[in-house]
């Protein structure tokens, strides 16, 4: 993987730059805030630990919102999407089955079963009546009588069971079963949407117009989850990120129009303060005496006009303070 600045390295670098700016201000005179030309850095991160399979845009190229910048291997996630789709189809088919109720063939089979149970019950009743008559005459054993009675009762129970099964098929599914099947279908659809979102995230696209500044990972490397895979410098016109000395902090506020001088340009530009920090960049003011407080710096950002669109990032800039 290419070199990528960590948070601690960035903080140390920012501190060093700020100290250099402070020294320059003390040497160069009052009423100047020093800094550099910058753009908004949009870091597009990886949502899965997959291999980089395509880098269609070269570093330094202009990009539009929606342009594909990096493609990660998606075979595994496609299988997950296919599995989720199959689960949706299964849940949908089951719900449709409950809604449609029993088929004609199933109803016919149930009715035939009821008819068979009625015939069996009729035969069992006749056998019982004969056994009862013989038992009364003393020509049949008690065991035969008990067997005939049991067969009659079993046939009666079988008929009632067959009739209940037929009634259940005729009435269709219970409302509770339909609600449960509908909930299972909704859960399967939500899971499918989640899997599709993960799949789409494996294709990293530009979220804003700008310039593709960096591709930290090379083709064929496996990225780590949460790591930046593309850095875009967004926005049409850049801004000046400068450090305002403490004595001038009360004179600068958001919306102020300030003059910006940029190294390499003969004519100054007019910029607008879009943000200024309420906290000093380094040592807090309450830890310093009056003389030391005058050396504090407050980070500020000054928007530049559209005419500065072509200016490169990192160029030194000076803002004239009120």
C-alpha positions in Angstrom: 0.0 0.0 0.0 1.2 3.5 -0.7 2.2 5.8 2.1 -0.8 7.3 3.9 -0.5 9.9 6.6 -1.9 8.8 10.0 -3.9 11.1 12.2 -0.9 11.6 14.5 1.4 12.4 11.6 -1.1 14.9 10.3 -1.5 16.6 13.7 2.3 16.9 14.1 2.6 18.3 10.6 -0.2 20.8 11.3 1.5 21.9 14.5 4.8 22.4 12.7 3.2 24.4 10.0 1.4 26.5 12.5 4.6 27.2 14.4 6.3 28.2 11.1 3.4 30.5 10.3 3.7 32.0 13.8 7.4 32.7 13.3 6.7 34.2 9.8 4.1 36.5 11.2 6.4 37.7 13.9 9.2 38.3 11.4 7.0 39.6 8.5 4.9 42.1 10.3 1.5 42.5 11.7 -1.9 42.3 10.0 -1.2 39.2 7.9 -2.5 35.7 8.3 -0.4 33.0 6.5 -1.6 29.7 5.1 -2.1 27.7 2.0 -4.7 27.2 -0.8 -6.8 24.1 0.0 -9.9 22.3 -1.2 -12.4 20.1 0.7 -10.9 16.6 1.0 -13.6 13.9 0.5 -12.3 10.5 1.7 -14.2 7.6 0.2 -13.8 4.6 2.4 -14.1 0.8 1.9 -17.0 -1.0 3.5 -15.6 -4.5 3.0 -12.1 -6.1 3.0 -12.0 -7.0 -0.7 -9.4 -6.9 -3.5 -9.1 -3.9 -5.8 -9.9 -5.1 -9.3 -10.2 -1.9 -11.3 -9.0 1.8 -11.1 -10.7 3.4 -14.1 -9.7 7.0 -13.3 -6.1 8.2 -13.0 -4.9 10.4 -10.1 -5.2 14.1 -10.9 -8.1 13.7 -13.3 -11.3 15.8 -12.9 -14.3 13.7 -11.9 -18.0 14.3 -11.8 -20.5 13.1 -9.1 -21.3 9.5 -9.8 -18.1 8.6 -11.7 -16.6 5.2 -10.8 -13.3 5.6 -9.1 -12.5 2.2 -7.6 -14.1 -1.3 -8.1 -13.6 -4.0 -5.4 -14.1 -7.7 -6.0 -17.8 -8.4 -5.7 -18.2 -12.2 -6.4 -18.8 -13.1 -2.8 -21.3 -10.4 -2.3 -23.1 -11.3 -5.5 -23.6 -14.8 -4.0 -25.1 -13.2 -0.9 -27.5 -11.2 -3.0 -28.6 -14.3 -4.9 -29.2 -16.1 -1.6 -31.3 -13.2 -0.4 -33.3 -13.1 -3.6 -34.0 -16.8 -3.3 -35.3 -16.2 0.2 -37.6 -13.4 -1.0 -39.0 -15.7 -3.7 -39.6 -18.5 -1.1 -41.4 -16.2 1.3 -43.4 -14.7 -1.5 -44.5 -18.1 -2.8 -45.5 -19.2 0.7 -47.6 -16.1 1.2 -49.3 -16.6 -2.1 -50.0 -20.2 -1.3 -51.7 -19.2 1.9 -53.8 -16.6 0.1 -54.9 -19.0 -2.6 -56.0 -21.7 -0.2 -56.3 -25.4 -1.0 -56.2 -26.7 -4.5 -59.2 -28.4 -6.1 -57.4 -31.7 -6.0 -56.7 -31.3 -2.2 -60.4 -30.6 -1.5 -61.5 -33.6 -3.6 -59.1 -35.9 -1.7 -60.3 -34.5 1.6 -64.0 -35.1 0.7 -63.1 -38.6 -0.5 -61.4 -39.2 2.9 -64.6 -38.1 4.7 -66.7 -40.5 2.5 -64.4 -43.3 3.3 -64.6 -42.6 7.0 -68.4 -42.5 6.9 -68.4 -45.9 5.2 -66.0 -47.3 7.7 -68.1 -46.0 10.6 -71.2 -47.5 9.1 -69.5 -50.9 8.9 -68.1 -50.6 12.4 -71.6 -49.7 13.8 -73.1 -52.8 12.1 -70.4 -55.0 13.5 -71.0 -53.6 16.9 -74.7 -54.1 16.7 -74.2 -57.8 15.8 -71.7 -58.3 18.5 -74.1 -56.7 21.0 -76.9 -58.9 20.0 -74.8 -62.1 20.2 -73.5 -61.0 23.6 -77.0 -60.5 24.9 -77.8 -64.1 23.8 -74.7 -65.4 25.4 -73.2 -66.7 22.1 -70.4 -64.1 21.8 -67.5 -63.5 24.2 -67.0 -60.3 26.1 -63.7 -59.8 24.2 -65.5 -59.8 20.9 -68.0 -57.3 22.2 -65.3 -55.0 23.5 -63.4 -55.2 20.2 -66.5 -54.2 18.2 -67.2 -51.3 20.5 -63.6 -50.0 20.2 -63.7 -50.3 16.4 -67.0 -48.3 16.3 -65.5 -45.5 18.5 -62.3 -45.4 16.4 -64.3 -45.2 13.2 -66.3 -42.3 14.6 -63.2 -40.4 15.7 -61.6 -40.9 12.2 -64.7 -39.5 10.6 -64.7 -36.4 12.8 -60.9 -35.9 12.1 -61.5 -36.2 8.3 -64.4 -33.7 8.5 -62.3 -31.2 10.4 -59.5 -31.5 7.9 -61.9 -30.8 5.1 -63.4 -27.8 6.9 -59.8 -26.4 7.5 -59.1 -26.7 3.7 -62.4 -25.0 2.8 -61.9 -22.1 5.3 -58.4 -21.3 4.1 -55.4 -19.9 6.1 -55.9 -18.1 9.4 -55.4 -14.3 9.4 -52.6 -14.8 11.9 -50.8 -17.1 9.5 -51.2 -14.6 6.6 -49.8 -11.8 8.8 -46.8 -14.0 9.9 -46.1 -14.9 6.3 -46.3 -11.3 5.2 -43.8 -10.3 8.0 -41.4 -13.0 6.8 -41.6 -11.7 3.3 -40.9 -8.1 4.5 -37.9 -9.3 6.5 -36.6 -11.2 3.4 -37.0 -8.1 1.3 -35.2 -5.9 3.8 -32.3 -8.4 4.0 -32.1 -8.3 0.1 -32.0 -4.5 0.1 -29.2 -4.6 2.7 -27.2 -7.1 0.6 -27.7 -5.1 -2.5 -26.5 -1.9 -0.7 -23.3 -3.7 0.4 -22.8 -4.9 -3.2 -23.3 -1.4 -4.6 -20.8 0.0 -2.1 -18.1 -2.3 -3.6 -18.2 0.1 -6.5 -16.8 3.4 -5.2 -18.1 6.5 -7.0 -17.4 10.2 -6.6 -19.9 11.8 -4.2 -19.0 15.3 -5.4 -17.5 17.0 -8.4 -13.8 17.7 -8.1 -10.3 16.3 -8.8 -9.2 12.8 -7.9 -6.2 13.6 -5.7 -5.1 10.2 -4.5 -5.7 6.4 -4.8 -4.0 5.0 -1.7 -4.4 1.3 -2.7 -2.9 -0.3 -5.8 -4.6 -2.7 -8.2 -4.7 -6.2 -6.7 -4.3 -5.1 -3.1 -6.9 -6.2 -0.4 -8.2 -3.1 1.3 -9.1 -2.9 5.0 -12.6 -2.0 6.2 -12.9 1.7 6.8 -9.7 2.7 5.0 -9.8 5.5 2.3 -9.7 4.1 -1.2 -10.0 7.4 -3.0 -9.4 11.0 -2.1 -11.3 13.7 -4.0 -10.6 17.4 -3.8 -14.1 18.7 -4.1 -15.5 22.1 -5.1 -15.1 24.5 -8.0 -13.1 27.2 -6.3 -10.6 26.5 -3.5 -10.3 28.4 -0.2 -7.4 29.8 1.8 -6.7 28.0 5.2 -4.8 30.5 7.3 -3.9 31.1 10.9 -5.2 34.4 12.4 -3.0 35.9 15.2 -4.7 36.4 18.5 -4.8 40.2 18.5 -6.8 40.2 15.3 -9.3 37.4 16.3 -11.9 39.8 17.5 -11.8 41.8 14.2 -12.5 38.8 12.0 -15.9 37.1 11.7 -17.8 34.9 9.4 -18.8 36.7 6.2 -16.1 39.3 6.2 -14.5 40.3 2.9 -10.7 40.1 3.1 -7.9 40.6 0.6 -5.9 37.4 -0.3 -2.5 37.4 -1.9 -1.3 34.2 -3.5 2.3 33.4 -4.4 2.7 33.6 -8.2 -0.3 36.0 -8.8 0.4 39.7 -9.3 -3.1 40.8 -8.4 -4.8 40.0 -5.1 -8.2 38.3 -4.8 -11.1 39.1 -2.6 -12.2 36.3 -0.4 -15.0 35.7 2.1 -14.5 34.3 5.6 -16.6 31.1 5.8 -15.3 29.8 9.1 -13.0 30.7 11.9 -12.2 28.6 14.9 -13.4 29.7 18.4 -10.4 27.8 19.9 -6.7 28.5 19.4 -4.9 26.0 17.3 -2.3 25.0 19.9 -1.9 26.1 23.5 -5.2 27.2 25.2 -5.3 30.9 26.1 -6.0 30.4 29.8 -2.6 28.6 30.2 -0.7 31.7 29.0 0.0 35.2 30.3 -0.9 38.4 28.4 2.3 38.5 26.4 2.2 34.9 25.4 -1.5 35.0 24.4 -0.7 37.4 21.6 1.2 34.6 19.9 -1.9 32.3 19.7 -3.3 31.4 16.3 -6.9 30.7 15.3 -7.5 28.6 12.2 -9.7 30.3 9.6 -11.0 29.4 6.1 -11.5 32.1 3.4 -13.5 31.2 0.3 -11.9 32.5 -3.0 -13.9 33.7 -6.0 -14.7 31.5 -9.0 -11.7 33.0 -10.9 -9.4 31.0 -8.6 -10.8 27.6 -9.8 -7.6 26.6 -11.5 -5.3 27.4 -8.6 -3.5 24.3 -7.3 -3.8 23.2 -3.7 -0.9 23.7 -1.3 0.2 27.1 -2.8 1.1 29.6 0.0 -1.4 32.4 0.6 -1.5 35.6 2.7 -4.7 37.2 4.0 -4.6 40.9 4.9 -6.4 41.3 8.2 -8.5 44.4 9.2 
